[in-house]
């Protein structure tokens, strides 16, 4: 096994443990992946196995065409979604799909298609507003297309009635993106519950910080 592939496996297991501790993954819901540097190989969590007891032997390795290279289990049903994002954003090395409480709640709000950047952290770490893509069956080609088209140059998005996706050039960055999405979702819901609206940031700042964020996150669009 190459060092890059071993590192990718270790990052996925680290991400799993952290997301379980955060309460973002319960039971077998959600999925994580990491792309091995310098290869066309992706390590992804298997379908229908609990994250709190997952081991390296449980992980599945696929190539960028979705073909299983190694592993004793089937890959996550969202494998095509992960691969679509990697194709769309070649710089990315990790994806974290969670069913975290506040982000999922925001995804349920009727008529809301964008999670607005309400503070400087979301603007810098996520790249501004993030999309809430339409509902589609989990694991479907339709959902994979929505996510691939919806990720844009940002570090995450929400899936209607489903959950969140955080992405990054490392698993650490994908975890941070997931944390920021959950934090800002909670703040957004608190504002709405109190009957308040948020103060919009100036347009010149939005443009400035979006470009700064893209540079920081080494964004490449396919």
Order of alpha helices (4+ residues) and beta strands (2+ residues): alpha-beta-beta-beta-beta-alpha-beta-alpha-beta-alpha-beta-alpha-beta-beta-alpha-alpha
